[in-house]
Amino acid sequence: MSGRRIDSDSDVVRDHALSPVAGKDDLQKLVAAIPEDVRFVLMGESSHGTHEWYTTRAELTKLLVQQRGFHALATEADFPDQFRVNMYARGLSKDDMTSTDALHNFKRFPQWMWRNDEWDHMVSWINGYNRATGMAGNLDKAGGVGVYGMDVYSMHASSRIVINFLDEVDPEAGKRARQRYACFDRFGKDAINYAFQFAAGGASCEQQVLQVLMDVIQKAACYDQKDDSGVLAAEKKFSAVCNARIVKDAEEYYRQMFFSSQALTWNIRDTHMVDTVKMIEDHLANDYHVAAPKIIIWAHNSHISDARASDMGRSRGEVNVGQIMRQEYGNEAYNIGFLTHRGSVAAADEWDQPVRRKTLRPSMEGSYERLMHDTGLPSLALDIRNAAPELNEALKGPKLQRFVGVIYLPKTERQSHYSRSWLPEQYDMVVHVDKTKALHPLETETSWDKGEGLEGEEFREPPETYPFGV
């Protein structure tokens, strides 16, 4: 019998890992692993409330901006709220004196997802970088690094922005938009009421929102505000078109909610996110004359991974941003997943409840997180795109993977937060930090340190308008 030692999967992972992933020099090695021809870097997160995911993505983003000339950051956020950040970052805001001021529009749950110290510091850096390099407000230099939201949930806020734009450029078009968007007035502020009424046989607003979008596209194409700088005009008309598209896609999202599977509404949302990235690409190319726009995307792992390599695509028929970007851009798209074994996380117990610093339980046996933990390394990164055969074999799925959104339910950990996945097909790179901590919201309540939540409270299902997972 041979005395040769047979390596365990964790041994193989450790042998192929870059570790630690802690300082700037370590992150520089990760950037070096990203091919030079990549134009879209998708950065994930295993939860919406982990300090290390915000700070690590921020440092990687800075390096990509400084060394690779990336032009914009697209985020899993509402477009109107993040557009205020964009205006501050580009040096175009007349009202916001600080990065914290620019975060003021993030008011609805989960406001702490973007109103936190980590994002505040990143916004301040982008503003400082744009000013220091002379890019802020400079049409010849893409107006600086832009920051945009790409989600679909801002129907009412977006409709107000559209009307304001049309009022400025063509008051008659603004009047028509008011009349058409008034289709939603009878449903109140909660868009889910529109879904209920349509399901009960009510008329849809589909044609009205499409007509407004066509008006906005036409008016934006010839927009030339003499009082605005070139960059300000470019951003204002881009915002108008994006917001009109949000209203159109949000109407479809809610209209389909009770007539189709959950997969369809998920697919509408993620397809909208990709469409927004494409619009940012066209915006940079057409308005700023950037030959090959480069865009960074921040979103949850469930969005930036490849859905075909998880239960999302294989069992539920869902597509996601990572899959669509790979299909349409090939090797120009590069996605990075982020995993952790244990620690703490900022999350709520229920929908629309205060954020809490909750204990994140150790990962389950049979999960990729536990496999990474078993290496004994405090942090590591794996270059999956160029993985050796033995590493691919060690990572072979299916294995469980944890997904924590804005709500964390440790008592139903397996059912609520784990899904099967095939990691080698899911990401181009994986970063694992064994113990992570909660991000730091700008505001917290007395319940912040209540651990896993109050006992004996009745659990209320969160609205489908914002799935608690991601």
Backbone hydrogen bonds, N-H to C=O, Kabsch-Sander energy under -0.5 kcal/mol:
donor,donor_aa,acceptor,acceptor_aa,energy
7,D,5,R,-0.7
12,V,8,S,-2.1
13,V,9,D,-2.5
14,R,10,S,-2.4
15,D,11,D,-2.4
16,H,12,V,-1.4
17,A,13,V,-0.6
17,A,14,R,-0.9
18,L,381,A,-2.6
19,S,17,A,-0.7
22,A,20,P,-0.5
27,L,23,G,-2.1
28,Q,24,K,-2.1
29,K,25,D,-1.2
30,L,26,D,-1.1
31,V,27,L,-2.2
32,A,28,Q,-2.1
33,A,29,K,-1.1
34,I,30,L,-0.6
34,I,31,V,-1.2
38,V,35,P,-1.6
39,R,332,E,-2.0
40,F,332,E,-2.4
41,V,295,I,-1.6
42,L,40,F,-0.6
42,L,334,Y,-3.1
43,M,41,V,-0.6
43,M,297,I,-3.7
44,G,42,L,-0.5
44,G,336,I,-2.7
48,H,405,G,-1.0
51,H,49,G,-0.5
51,H,437,K,-2.7
52,E,437,K,-0.5
53,W,50,T,-0.5
54,Y,50,T,-1.4
55,T,51,H,-2.4
56,T,52,E,-2.6
57,R,53,W,-1.8
58,A,54,Y,-2.0
59,E,55,T,-2.3
60,L,56,T,-2.4
61,T,57,R,-2.6
62,K,58,A,-2.4
63,L,59,E,-2.0
64,L,60,L,-2.3
65,V,61,T,-2.5
66,Q,62,K,-2.8
67,Q,63,L,-2.9
68,R,63,L,-0.5
68,R,64,L,-1.4
69,G,65,V,-0.7
70,F,64,L,-1.4
71,H,294,K,-2.5
72,A,294,K,-1.2
73,L,146,G,-2.2
74,A,296,I,-3.3
75,T,148,Y,-2.6
76,E,298,W,-1.4
77,A,75,T,-2.3
82,Q,78,D,-2.2
83,F,79,F,-2.2
84,R,80,P,-1.1
85,V,81,D,-0.9
86,N,82,Q,-2.2
87,M,83,F,-2.4
88,Y,84,R,-1.7
89,A,85,V,-3.1
90,R,86,N,-2.2
91,G,88,Y,-1.6
92,L,87,M,-3.1
93,S,87,M,-1.0
97,M,95,D,-0.6
102,A,98,T,-1.5
103,L,99,S,-0.7
103,L,100,T,-1.0
104,H,101,D,-1.7
106,F,103,L,-1.6
107,K,105,N,-1.7
113,M,110,P,-2.3
114,W,111,Q,-1.3
115,R,111,Q,-2.3
116,N,114,W,-1.3
117,D,440,H,-3.0
120,D,116,N,-2.4
121,H,117,D,-2.4
122,M,118,E,-1.5
123,V,119,W,-2.7
124,S,120,D,-2.1
125,W,121,H,-2.0
126,I,122,M,-2.4
127,N,123,V,-2.3
128,G,124,S,-2.3
129,Y,125,W,-3.0
130,N,126,I,-2.7
131,R,127,N,-2.0
132,A,128,G,-2.8
133,T,129,Y,-2.1
134,G,131,R,-1.0
135,M,130,N,-1.7
136,A,130,N,-2.1
137,G,143,G,-1.0
138,N,135,M,-2.4
139,L,137,G,-0.7
141,K,138,N,-1.6
142,A,139,L,-1.0
143,G,138,N,-2.8
144,G,141,K,-1.8
146,G,71,H,-2.0
148,Y,73,L,-2.8
150,M,75,T,-1.9
150,M,77,A,-0.6
151,D,77,A,-2.4
158,S,154,S,-3.2
159,S,155,M,-2.0
160,R,156,H,-1.7
161,I,157,A,-1.6
162,V,158,S,-2.2
163,I,159,S,-2.3
164,N,160,R,-2.3
165,F,161,I,-2.1
166,L,162,V,-2.5
167,D,163,I,-2.7
168,E,164,N,-1.4
169,V,165,F,-2.1
170,D,166,L,-3.0
173,A,170,D,-0.8
174,G,166,L,-0.6
174,G,170,D,-2.1
175,K,171,P,-2.2
176,R,172,E,-2.2
177,A,173,A,-2.3
178,R,174,G,-2.1
179,Q,175,K,-2.0
180,R,176,R,-2.4
181,Y,177,A,-3.1
182,A,178,R,-1.4
183,C,180,R,-1.5
184,F,181,Y,-2.2
185,D,182,A,-1.3
186,R,182,A,-0.5
187,F,184,F,-2.0
188,G,185,D,-1.6
191,A,189,K,-0.8
193,N,190,D,-1.9
194,Y,191,A,-1.0
195,A,191,A,-1.1
196,F,192,I,-2.2
197,Q,193,N,-2.5
198,F,194,Y,-2.5
199,A,195,A,-2.3
200,A,196,F,-1.4
201,G,198,F,-1.7
202,G,197,Q,-2.7
209,V,205,C,-2.1
210,L,206,E,-1.6
211,Q,207,Q,-2.2
212,V,208,Q,-1.9
213,L,209,V,-2.1
214,M,210,L,-2.1
215,D,211,Q,-2.0
216,V,212,V,-2.6
217,I,213,L,-2.6
218,Q,214,M,-2.0
219,K,215,D,-2.6
220,A,216,V,-2.9
221,A,217,I,-1.6
222,C,218,Q,-0.8
222,C,219,K,-0.6
223,Y,220,A,-1.3
226,K,224,D,-0.8
228,D,225,Q,-1.5
233,A,229,S,-2.5
234,A,230,G,-2.1
235,E,231,V,-2.5
236,K,232,L,-2.4
237,K,233,A,-2.2
238,F,234,A,-1.7
239,S,235,E,-2.5
240,A,236,K,-2.0
241,V,237,K,-2.0
242,C,238,F,-2.5
243,N,239,S,-2.6
244,A,240,A,-2.0
245,R,241,V,-2.1
246,I,242,C,-2.1
247,V,243,N,-2.1
248,K,244,A,-1.8
249,D,245,R,-2.9
250,A,246,I,-3.1
251,E,247,V,-2.2
252,E,248,K,-1.7
253,Y,249,D,-2.4
254,Y,250,A,-2.5
255,R,251,E,-2.3
256,Q,252,E,-2.1
257,M,253,Y,-0.6
257,M,254,Y,-0.6
259,F,256,Q,-1.1
260,S,256,Q,-1.4
264,L,261,S,-0.9
265,T,261,S,-1.1
266,W,262,Q,-2.3
267,N,263,A,-2.7
268,I,264,L,-2.4
269,R,265,T,-2.1
270,D,266,W,-2.6
271,T,267,N,-2.4
272,H,268,I,-2.1
273,M,269,R,-1.9
274,V,270,D,-2.1
275,D,271,T,-2.6
276,T,272,H,-2.2
277,V,273,M,-2.0
278,K,274,V,-2.4
279,M,275,D,-2.1
280,I,276,T,-2.4
281,E,277,V,-2.4
282,D,278,K,-2.7
283,H,279,M,-2.7
284,L,280,I,-2.5
285,A,281,E,-2.1
286,N,282,D,-3.3
287,D,283,H,-2.2
288,Y,283,H,-0.8
288,Y,284,L,-0.7
290,V,284,L,-2.1
291,A,289,H,-0.6
295,I,39,R,-2.8
296,I,72,A,-2.6
297,I,41,V,-2.8
298,W,74,A,-2.7
299,A,43,M,-2.1
299,A,297,I,-0.5
301,N,45,E,-2.8
303,H,300,H,-1.9
304,I,300,H,-2.2
305,S,301,N,-2.1
306,D,426,Q,-0.9
307,A,305,S,-0.7
309,A,306,D,-2.3
310,S,307,A,-1.4
311,D,420,R,-2.0
313,G,307,A,-2.0
313,G,310,S,-0.7
314,R,307,A,-0.5
314,R,310,S,-2.5
315,S,311,D,-1.8
316,R,311,D,-1.9
317,G,313,G,-0.5
318,E,312,M,-2.9
322,G,303,H,-2.7
322,G,305,S,-0.5
323,Q,305,S,-0.6
324,I,320,N,-2.4
325,M,321,V,-2.8
326,R,322,G,-2.0
327,Q,323,Q,-2.5
328,E,324,I,-2.3
329,Y,325,M,-2.7
330,G,326,R,-1.8
332,E,329,Y,-2.0
333,A,330,G,-1.6
334,Y,40,F,-2.6
336,I,42,L,-3.2
337,G,429,M,-2.5
339,L,431,V,-2.7
341,H,433,V,-0.6
341,H,434,D,-0.9
342,R,434,D,-2.0
343,G,360,L,-1.6
344,S,436,T,-1.8
345,V,358,K,-2.4
346,A,49,G,-2.2
347,A,345,V,-0.7
347,A,356,R,-2.3
348,A,406,V,-2.8
351,W,460,R,-0.6
353,Q,350,E,-1.5
356,R,347,A,-2.7
357,R,448,W,-3.7
358,K,345,V,-3.1
358,K,356,R,-1.0
360,L,343,G,-2.5
361,R,359,T,-0.7
363,S,341,H,-0.9
367,S,364,M,-1.3
368,Y,400,L,-2.7
371,L,367,S,-1.8
372,M,368,Y,-2.4
373,H,369,E,-2.3
374,D,370,R,-2.3
375,T,372,M,-1.4
376,G,373,H,-2.0
377,L,372,M,-0.5
380,L,432,H,-2.5
381,A,18,L,-1.6
382,L,430,V,-2.5
384,I,382,L,-1.4
384,I,428,D,-0.9
385,R,428,D,-2.4
387,A,384,I,-1.8
391,L,388,A,-0.7
392,N,388,A,-2.2
393,E,389,P,-2.2
394,A,390,E,-1.9
395,L,391,L,-1.8
396,K,393,E,-1.0
399,K,421,S,-2.2
400,L,366,G,-2.1
401,Q,419,S,-1.8
403,F,417,H,-3.6
404,V,46,S,-2.9
405,G,407,I,-0.8
406,V,468,F,-1.0
407,I,468,F,-1.1
408,Y,348,A,-1.9
412,T,409,L,-1.4
413,E,410,P,-1.3
416,S,412,T,-3.1
417,H,413,E,-2.3
418,Y,414,R,-1.1
419,S,401,Q,-1.9
421,S,399,K,-2.4
422,W,309,A,-2.9
425,E,422,W,-1.6
426,Q,422,W,-0.7
426,Q,423,L,-1.2
427,Y,423,L,-1.6
428,D,335,N,-2.2
429,M,335,N,-1.5
430,V,382,L,-1.8
431,V,337,G,-2.8
432,H,380,L,-2.9
433,V,339,L,-2.2
434,D,378,P,-2.5
434,D,432,H,-0.5
436,T,342,R,-2.2
439,L,49,G,-1.4
442,L,115,R,-2.3
448,W,445,E,-2.1
449,D,446,T,-0.6
450,K,447,S,-1.9
451,G,357,R,-0.6
453,G,450,K,-1.6
457,E,454,L,-0.7
466,Y,463,P,-1.6
